[in-house]
Amino acid sequence: MVRSEIISKLSDKIHRKIKKSELEKIFDIVISTIVEGIKNQKATEIRQFGRFAQKKIKEKINARNPRTGERIHAKEKISIAFKMSEELKNRINSKEGSIN
């Protein structure tokens, strides 16, 4: 699902009481808040959904380029880790499949 589909679903769920342009601003604020929290090394948790956190990937001296097989030095980098909540896990794995 892409950004525009999410905003359209939100608009349909709230019966178009809020304009799509306002929903886009709200969506942007939520995403930027999550990104800013991760950037500042703070875990961001959305209850009943999951937790976003910063994860450091160690540097590798003997890493390998998969295309050429050449040995390279891979520097330390930062990635994002997501851990889903128990409720989200149960909803995804339920037989009914309703995630509303």
TIKE-171290 format. One record per atom (N, C-alpha, C): residue number from 1; atom name; z, y, x. Coordinates in nm, 4 decimals. Example, Ala and Ser with C-alpha at 12.3 -4.5 7.8 and 13.67 -1.06 7.14 Angstrom:
2
+-----+------+----------+----------+----------+
! seq ! atom !        Z !        Y !        X !
+-----+------+----------+----------+----------+
!   1 !    N !   0.7800 !  -0.5690 !   1.3190 !
!   1 !   CA !   0.7800 !  -0.4500 !   1.2300 !
!   1 !    C !   0.7800 !  -0.3300 !   1.3200 !
!   2 !    N !   0.7080 !  -0.2250 !   1.2850 !
!   2 !   CA !   0.7140 !  -0.1060 !   1.3670 !
!   2 !    C !   0.7870 !   0.0030 !   1.2900 !
+-----+------+----------+----------+----------+
END
This chain:
100
+-----+------+----------+----------+----------+
! seq ! atom !        Z !        Y !        X !
+-----+------+----------+----------+----------+
!   1 !    N !   0.0000 !  -0.1170 !   0.0854 !
!   1 !   CA !   0.0000 !   0.0000 !   0.0000 !
!   1 !    C !   0.0000 !   0.1236 !   0.0902 !
!   2 !    N !  -0.0832 !   0.2174 !   0.0580 !
!   2 !   CA !  -0.0936 !   0.3403 !   0.1367 !
!   2 !    C !  -0.0160 !   0.4538 !   0.0694 !
!   3 !    N !  -0.0033 !   0.5629 !   0.1415 !
!   3 !   CA !   0.0761 !   0.6778 !   0.0969 !
!   3 !    C !   0.0354 !   0.7273 !  -0.0421 !
!   4 !    N !  -0.0942 !   0.7426 !  -0.0651 !
!   4 !   CA !  -0.1417 !   0.7942 !  -0.1939 !
!   4 !    C !  -0.1070 !   0.7004 !  -0.3088 !
!   5 !    N !  -0.1103 !   0.5690 !  -0.2833 !
!   5 !   CA !  -0.0738 !   0.4727 !  -0.3872 !
!   5 !    C !   0.0748 !   0.4813 !  -0.4203 !
!   6 !    N !   0.1572 !   0.5009 !  -0.3175 !
!   6 !   CA !   0.3011 !   0.5150 !  -0.3401 !
!   6 !    C !   0.3286 !   0.6378 !  -0.4254 !
!   7 !    N !   0.2643 !   0.7489 !  -0.3928 !
!   7 !   CA !   0.2848 !   0.8727 !  -0.4685 !
!   7 !    C !   0.2348 !   0.8572 !  -0.6122 !
!   8 !    N !   0.1238 !   0.7884 !  -0.6320 !
!   8 !   CA !   0.0723 !   0.7645 !  -0.7675 !
!   8 !    C !   0.1691 !   0.6783 !  -0.8485 !
!   9 !    N !   0.2257 !   0.5752 !  -0.7856 !
!   9 !   CA !   0.3234 !   0.4902 !  -0.8556 !
!   9 !    C !   0.4484 !   0.5694 !  -0.8918 !
!  10 !    N !   0.4941 !   0.6541 !  -0.8005 !
!  10 !   CA !   0.6092 !   0.7387 !  -0.8306 !
!  10 !    C !   0.5793 !   0.8295 !  -0.9492 !
!  11 !    N !   0.4594 !   0.8867 !  -0.9501 !
!  11 !   CA !   0.4191 !   0.9751 !  -1.0592 !
!  11 !    C !   0.4163 !   0.9005 !  -1.1922 !
!  12 !    N !   0.3657 !   0.7784 !  -1.1919 !
!  12 !   CA !   0.3610 !   0.6980 !  -1.3141 !
!  12 !    C !   0.5006 !   0.6588 !  -1.3619 !
!  13 !    N !   0.5893 !   0.6268 !  -1.2683 !
!  13 !   CA !   0.7255 !   0.5833 !  -1.3036 !
!  13 !    C !   0.8075 !   0.6941 !  -1.3680 !
!  14 !    N !   0.7849 !   0.8194 !  -1.3246 !
!  14 !   CA !   0.8646 !   0.9289 !  -1.3805 !
!  14 !    C !   0.7878 !   1.0036 !  -1.4893 !
!  15 !    N !   0.6822 !   0.9427 !  -1.5383 !
!  15 !   CA !   0.6053 !   0.9952 !  -1.6527 !
!  15 !    C !   0.5511 !   1.1353 !  -1.6274 !
!  16 !    N !   0.5079 !   1.1574 !  -1.5045 !
!  16 !   CA !   0.4401 !   1.2819 !  -1.4651 !
!  16 !    C !   0.5219 !   1.4083 !  -1.4945 !
!  17 !    N !   0.6537 !   1.3994 !  -1.4890 !
!  17 !   CA !   0.7384 !   1.5178 !  -1.5070 !
!  17 !    C !   0.7359 !   1.6061 !  -1.3835 !
!  18 !    N !   0.7097 !   1.5449 !  -1.2682 !
!  18 !   CA !   0.6990 !   1.6189 !  -1.1431 !
!  18 !    C !   0.5539 !   1.6099 !  -1.0971 !
!  19 !    N !   0.5002 !   1.7216 !  -1.0508 !
!  19 !   CA !   0.3613 !   1.7239 !  -1.0047 !
!  19 !    C !   0.3459 !   1.6373 !  -0.8798 !
!  20 !    N !   0.2247 !   1.5852 !  -0.8608 !
!  20 !   CA !   0.1976 !   1.5015 !  -0.7441 !
!  20 !    C !   0.2162 !   1.5793 !  -0.6149 !
!  21 !    N !   0.1844 !   1.7065 !  -0.6144 !
!  21 !   CA !   0.2020 !   1.7875 !  -0.4928 !
!  21 !    C !   0.3502 !   1.7972 !  -0.4555 !
!  22 !    N !   0.4368 !   1.8070 !  -0.5569 !
!  22 !   CA !   0.5808 !   1.8114 !  -0.5309 !
!  22 !    C !   0.6309 !   1.6753 !  -0.4829 !
!  23 !    N !   0.5761 !   1.5673 !  -0.5400 !
!  23 !   CA !   0.6129 !   1.4337 !  -0.4951 !
!  23 !    C !   0.5712 !   1.4108 !  -0.3500 !
!  24 !    N !   0.4543 !   1.4640 !  -0.3119 !
!  24 !   CA !   0.4089 !   1.4523 !  -0.1735 !
!  24 !    C !   0.5057 !   1.5225 !  -0.0789 !
!  25 !    N !   0.5545 !   1.6399 !  -0.1178 !
!  25 !   CA !   0.6514 !   1.7131 !  -0.0351 !
!  25 !    C !   0.7813 !   1.6348 !  -0.0214 !
!  26 !    N !   0.8287 !   1.5775 !  -0.1315 !
!  26 !   CA !   0.9519 !   1.4977 !  -0.1292 !
!  26 !    C !   0.9326 !   1.3760 !  -0.0390 !
!  27 !    N !   0.8187 !   1.3093 !  -0.0522 !
!  27 !   CA !   0.7892 !   1.1916 !   0.0294 !
!  27 !    C !   0.7851 !   1.2282 !   0.1777 !
!  28 !    N !   0.7208 !   1.3413 !   0.2099 !
!  28 !   CA !   0.7143 !   1.3877 !   0.3482 !
!  28 !    C !   0.8534 !   1.4174 !   0.4039 !
!  29 !    N !   0.9394 !   1.4764 !   0.3217 !
!  29 !   CA !   1.0762 !   1.5076 !   0.3655 !
!  29 !    C !   1.1528 !   1.3789 !   0.3955 !
!  30 !    N !   1.1381 !   1.2786 !   0.3095 !
!  30 !   CA !   1.2078 !   1.1510 !   0.3305 !
!  30 !    C !   1.1599 !   1.0863 !   0.4606 !
!  31 !    N !   1.0299 !   1.0791 !   0.4804 !
!  31 !   CA !   0.9744 !   1.0168 !   0.6013 !
!  31 !    C !   1.0154 !   1.0941 !   0.7255 !
!  32 !    N !   1.0059 !   1.2264 !   0.7220 !
!  32 !   CA !   1.0421 !   1.3057 !   0.8395 !
!  32 !    C !   1.1912 !   1.2956 !   0.8703 !
!  33 !    N !   1.2753 !   1.2805 !   0.7685 !
!  33 !   CA !   1.4185 !   1.2634 !   0.7905 !
!  33 !    C !   1.4465 !   1.1294 !   0.8594 !
!  34 !    N !   1.3786 !   1.0250 !   0.8180 !
!  34 !   CA !   1.3948 !   0.8943 !   0.8823 !
!  34 !    C !   1.3494 !   0.9022 !   1.0279 !
!  35 !    N !   1.2332 !   0.9633 !   1.0517 !
!  35 !   CA !   1.1800 !   0.9753 !   1.1873 !
!  35 !    C !   1.2730 !   1.0590 !   1.2749 !
!  36 !    N !   1.3233 !   1.1678 !   1.2220 !
!  36 !   CA !   1.4134 !   1.2545 !   1.2979 !
!  36 !    C !   1.5425 !   1.1812 !   1.3341 !
!  37 !    N !   1.5948 !   1.1026 !   1.2414 !
!  37 !   CA !   1.7152 !   1.0243 !   1.2695 !
!  37 !    C !   1.6924 !   0.9236 !   1.3803 !
!  38 !    N !   1.5794 !   0.8550 !   1.3754 !
!  38 !   CA !   1.5471 !   0.7566 !   1.4788 !
!  38 !    C !   1.5264 !   0.8267 !   1.6135 !
!  39 !    N !   1.4606 !   0.9409 !   1.6091 !
!  39 !   CA !   1.4359 !   1.0179 !   1.7312 !
!  39 !    C !   1.5664 !   1.0597 !   1.7981 !
!  40 !    N !   1.6673 !   1.0924 !   1.7182 !
!  40 !   CA !   1.7982 !   1.1343 !   1.7691 !
!  40 !    C !   1.8920 !   1.0161 !   1.7915 !
!  41 !    N !   1.8370 !   0.8962 !   1.7977 !
!  41 !   CA !   1.9100 !   0.7717 !   1.8231 !
!  41 !    C !   2.0177 !   0.7437 !   1.7186 !
!  42 !    N !   1.9911 !   0.7819 !   1.5957 !
!  42 !   CA !   2.0809 !   0.7524 !   1.4845 !
!  42 !    C !   2.0110 !   0.6524 !   1.3927 !
!  43 !    N !   2.0813 !   0.5468 !   1.3593 !
!  43 !   CA !   2.0245 !   0.4498 !   1.2666 !
!  43 !    C !   2.0207 !   0.5121 !   1.1271 !
!  44 !    N !   1.9120 !   0.4901 !   1.0560 !
!  44 !   CA !   1.8966 !   0.5434 !   0.9216 !
!  44 !    C !   1.8951 !   0.4272 !   0.8233 !
!  45 !    N !   1.9886 !   0.4302 !   0.7300 !
!  45 !   CA !   2.0006 !   0.3200 !   0.6346 !
!  45 !    C !   1.9705 !   0.3688 !   0.4938 !
!  46 !    N !   1.8873 !   0.2942 !   0.4253 !
!  46 !   CA !   1.8610 !   0.3188 !   0.2847 !
!  46 !    C !   1.9211 !   0.1999 !   0.2117 !
!  47 !    N !   2.0281 !   0.2246 !   0.1386 !
!  47 !   CA !   2.1003 !   0.1163 !   0.0715 !
!  47 !    C !   2.0067 !   0.0357 !  -0.0172 !
!  48 !    N !   2.0284 !  -0.0928 !  -0.0224 !
!  48 !   CA !   1.9515 !  -0.1885 !  -0.1006 !
!  48 !    C !   1.8063 !  -0.2006 !  -0.0537 !
!  49 !    N !   1.7737 !  -0.1394 !   0.0621 !
!  49 !   CA !   1.6387 !  -0.1518 !   0.1172 !
!  49 !    C !   1.6436 !  -0.2033 !   0.2602 !
!  50 !    N !   1.7061 !  -0.1265 !   0.3499 !
!  50 !   CA !   1.7132 !  -0.1713 !   0.4876 !
!  50 !    C !   1.7594 !  -0.0620 !   0.5815 !
!  51 !    N !   1.7517 !  -0.0946 !   0.7099 !
!  51 !   CA !   1.8034 !  -0.0062 !   0.8142 !
!  51 !    C !   1.6977 !   0.0103 !   0.9225 !
!  52 !    N !   1.6685 !   0.1344 !   0.9590 !
!  52 !   CA !   1.5768 !   0.1658 !   1.0673 !
!  52 !    C !   1.6601 !   0.2091 !   1.1877 !
!  53 !    N !   1.6265 !   0.1587 !   1.3047 !
!  53 !   CA !   1.6999 !   0.1955 !   1.4250 !
!  53 !    C !   1.6043 !   0.1980 !   1.5438 !
!  54 !    N !   1.6490 !   0.2638 !   1.6483 !
!  54 !   CA !   1.5714 !   0.2715 !   1.7706 !
!  54 !    C !   1.5990 !   0.1479 !   1.8556 !
!  55 !    N !   1.4952 !   0.0925 !   1.9150 !
!  55 !   CA !   1.5098 !  -0.0266 !   1.9982 !
!  55 !    C !   1.4369 !  -0.0007 !   2.1302 !
!  56 !    N !   1.5083 !  -0.0220 !   2.2412 !
!  56 !   CA !   1.4463 !  -0.0031 !   2.3718 !
!  56 !    C !   1.3864 !  -0.1344 !   2.4190 !
!  57 !    N !   1.2650 !  -0.1262 !   2.4704 !
!  57 !   CA !   1.1989 !  -0.2413 !   2.5279 !
!  57 !    C !   1.2036 !  -0.2245 !   2.6791 !
!  58 !    N !   1.2626 !  -0.3213 !   2.7464 !
!  58 !   CA !   1.2822 !  -0.3127 !   2.8910 !
!  58 !    C !   1.1496 !  -0.3033 !   2.9649 !
!  59 !    N !   1.1559 !  -0.2438 !   3.0841 !
!  59 !   CA !   1.0360 !  -0.2414 !   3.1660 !
!  59 !    C !   1.0118 !  -0.3796 !   3.2246 !
!  60 !    N !   0.8859 !  -0.4104 !   3.2447 !
!  60 !   CA !   0.8486 !  -0.5402 !   3.2994 !
!  60 !    C !   0.7669 !  -0.5164 !   3.4266 !
!  61 !    N !   0.8176 !  -0.5704 !   3.5343 !
!  61 !   CA !   0.7493 !  -0.5505 !   3.6619 !
!  61 !    C !   0.6277 !  -0.6425 !   3.6715 !
!  62 !    N !   0.6392 !  -0.7621 !   3.6213 !
!  62 !   CA !   0.5297 !  -0.8589 !   3.6309 !
!  62 !    C !   0.4621 !  -0.8825 !   3.4968 !
!  63 !    N !   0.4365 !  -0.7768 !   3.4236 !
!  63 !   CA !   0.3649 !  -0.7914 !   3.2969 !
!  63 !    C !   0.2184 !  -0.8223 !   3.3276 !
!  64 !    N !   0.1476 !  -0.8668 !   3.2255 !
!  64 !   CA !   0.0092 !  -0.9042 !   3.2472 !
!  64 !    C !  -0.0809 !  -0.8413 !   3.1421 !
!  65 !    N !  -0.1934 !  -0.7892 !   3.1830 !
!  65 !   CA !  -0.2939 !  -0.7365 !   3.0924 !
!  65 !    C !  -0.3625 !  -0.8564 !   3.0261 !
!  66 !    N !  -0.3500 !  -0.8716 !   2.8935 !
!  66 !   CA !  -0.4061 !  -0.9902 !   2.8285 !
!  66 !    C !  -0.5586 !  -0.9979 !   2.8360 !
!  67 !    N !  -0.6259 !  -0.8854 !   2.8487 !
!  67 !   CA !  -0.7720 !  -0.8856 !   2.8517 !
!  67 !    C !  -0.8254 !  -0.9327 !   2.9874 !
!  68 !    N !  -0.7649 !  -0.8795 !   3.0964 !
!  68 !   CA !  -0.8173 !  -0.9107 !   3.2295 !
!  68 !    C !  -0.7316 !  -1.0111 !   3.3059 !
!  69 !    N !  -0.6065 !  -1.0300 !   3.2639 !
!  69 !   CA !  -0.5175 !  -1.1202 !   3.3349 !
!  69 !    C !  -0.4517 !  -1.0544 !   3.4559 !
!  70 !    N !  -0.4833 !  -0.9294 !   3.4786 !
!  70 !   CA !  -0.4305 !  -0.8553 !   3.5938 !
!  70 !    C !  -0.2810 !  -0.8273 !   3.5764 !
!  71 !    N !  -0.2050 !  -0.8372 !   3.6848 !
!  71 !   CA !  -0.0619 !  -0.8047 !   3.6833 !
!  71 !    C !  -0.0464 !  -0.6536 !   3.6811 !
!  72 !    N !   0.0413 !  -0.6047 !   3.5907 !
!  72 !   CA !   0.0653 !  -0.4607 !   3.5791 !
!  72 !    C !   0.2150 !  -0.4343 !   3.5689 !
!  73 !    N !   0.2508 !  -0.3082 !   3.5826 !
!  73 !   CA !   0.3899 !  -0.2648 !   3.5666 !
!  73 !    C !   0.4007 !  -0.1952 !   3.4307 !
!  74 !    N !   0.4761 !  -0.2532 !   3.3390 !
!  74 !   CA !   0.4947 !  -0.1945 !   3.2057 !
!  74 !    C !   0.6254 !  -0.1168 !   3.2047 !
!  75 !    N !   0.6170 !   0.0126 !   3.1772 !
!  75 !   CA !   0.7355 !   0.0986 !   3.1758 !
!  75 !    C !   0.8212 !   0.0721 !   3.0524 !
!  76 !    N !   0.9470 !   0.1150 !   3.0612 !
!  76 !   CA !   1.0374 !   0.1044 !   2.9463 !
!  76 !    C !   0.9845 !   0.1925 !   2.8335 !
!  77 !    N !   0.9932 !   0.1428 !   2.7115 !
!  77 !   CA !   0.9477 !   0.2227 !   2.5975 !
!  77 !    C !   1.0401 !   0.2020 !   2.4788 !
!  78 !    N !   1.0234 !   0.2874 !   2.3804 !
!  78 !   CA !   1.1076 !   0.2844 !   2.2608 !
!  78 !    C !   1.0240 !   0.2361 !   2.1433 !
!  79 !    N !   1.0838 !   0.1497 !   2.0637 !
!  79 !   CA !   1.0192 !   0.0961 !   1.9451 !
!  79 !    C !   1.1141 !   0.1147 !   1.8269 !
!  80 !    N !   1.0666 !   0.0835 !   1.7087 !
!  80 !   CA !   1.1508 !   0.0930 !   1.5897 !
!  80 !    C !   1.1832 !  -0.0473 !   1.5413 !
!  81 !    N !   1.3096 !  -0.0692 !   1.5122 !
!  81 !   CA !   1.3536 !  -0.1965 !   1.4558 !
!  81 !    C !   1.3889 !  -0.1738 !   1.3092 !
!  82 !    N !   1.3509 !  -0.2668 !   1.2242 !
!  82 !   CA !   1.3839 !  -0.2594 !   1.0821 !
!  82 !    C !   1.4542 !  -0.3873 !   1.0430 !
!  83 !    N !   1.5686 !  -0.3737 !   0.9815 !
!  83 !   CA !   1.6403 !  -0.4902 !   0.9301 !
!  83 !    C !   1.6539 !  -0.4725 !   0.7799 !
!  84 !    N !   1.5960 !  -0.5665 !   0.7059 !
!  84 !   CA !   1.6004 !  -0.5540 !   0.5609 !
!  84 !    C !   1.7386 !  -0.5909 !   0.5080 !
!  85 !    N !   1.7721 !  -0.5309 !   0.3953 !
!  85 !   CA !   1.9015 !  -0.5589 !   0.3325 !
!  85 !    C !   1.8988 !  -0.6969 !   0.2673 !
!  86 !    N !   2.0157 !  -0.7477 !   0.2424 !
!  86 !   CA !   2.0285 !  -0.8788 !   0.1773 !
!  86 !    C !   1.9657 !  -0.8757 !   0.0378 !
!  87 !    N !   1.9834 !  -0.7644 !  -0.0337 !
!  87 !   CA !   1.9277 !  -0.7530 !  -0.1691 !
!  87 !    C !   1.7750 !  -0.7538 !  -0.1659 !
!  88 !    N !   1.7156 !  -0.6813 !  -0.0714 !
!  88 !   CA !   1.5701 !  -0.6804 !  -0.0597 !
!  88 !    C !   1.5188 !  -0.8196 !  -0.0251 !
!  89 !    N !   1.5866 !  -0.8871 !   0.0637 !
!  89 !   CA !   1.5481 !  -1.0232 !   0.1023 !
!  89 !    C !   1.5514 !  -1.1157 !  -0.0191 !
!  90 !    N !   1.6552 !  -1.1040 !  -0.1007 !
!  90 !   CA !   1.6665 !  -1.1879 !  -0.2205 !
!  90 !    C !   1.5577 !  -1.1553 !  -0.3217 !
!  91 !    N !   1.5249 !  -1.0274 !  -0.3376 !
!  91 !   CA !   1.4219 !  -0.9890 !  -0.4339 !
!  91 !    C !   1.2838 !  -1.0363 !  -0.3911 !
!  92 !    N !   1.2570 !  -1.0317 !  -0.2606 !
!  92 !   CA !   1.1274 !  -1.0775 !  -0.2093 !
!  92 !    C !   1.1147 !  -1.2282 !  -0.2256 !
!  93 !    N !   1.2230 !  -1.2997 !  -0.2010 !
!  93 !   CA !   1.2192 !  -1.4463 !  -0.2050 !
!  93 !    C !   1.2468 !  -1.5067 !  -0.3420 !
!  94 !    N !   1.2706 !  -1.4238 !  -0.4429 !
!  94 !   CA !   1.2972 !  -1.4783 !  -0.5770 !
!  94 !    C !   1.1698 !  -1.5321 !  -0.6392 !
!  95 !    N !   1.1844 !  -1.6211 !  -0.7340 !
!  95 !   CA !   1.0693 !  -1.6847 !  -0.7997 !
!  95 !    C !   0.9943 !  -1.5878 !  -0.8894 !
!  96 !    N !   1.0684 !  -1.4958 !  -0.9549 !
!  96 !   CA !   1.0043 !  -1.4041 !  -1.0493 !
!  96 !    C !   0.9119 !  -1.3065 !  -0.9771 !
!  97 !    N !   0.9545 !  -1.2596 !  -0.8593 !
!  97 !   CA !   0.8708 !  -1.1685 !  -0.7827 !
!  97 !    C !   0.8724 !  -1.0252 !  -0.8318 !
!  98 !    N !   0.9619 !  -0.9894 !  -0.9224 !
!  98 !   CA !   0.9674 !  -0.8511 !  -0.9703 !
!  98 !    C !   1.0527 !  -0.7687 !  -0.8744 !
!  99 !    N !   0.9914 !  -0.6713 !  -0.8092 !
!  99 !   CA !   1.0597 !  -0.5893 !  -0.7102 !
!  99 !    C !   1.0885 !  -0.4504 !  -0.7654 !
! 100 !    N !   1.0484 !  -0.4190 !  -0.8837 !
! 100 !   CA !   1.0644 !  -0.2870 !  -0.9436 !
! 100 !    C !   1.1831 !  -0.2230 !  -0.8865 !
+-----+------+----------+----------+----------+
END
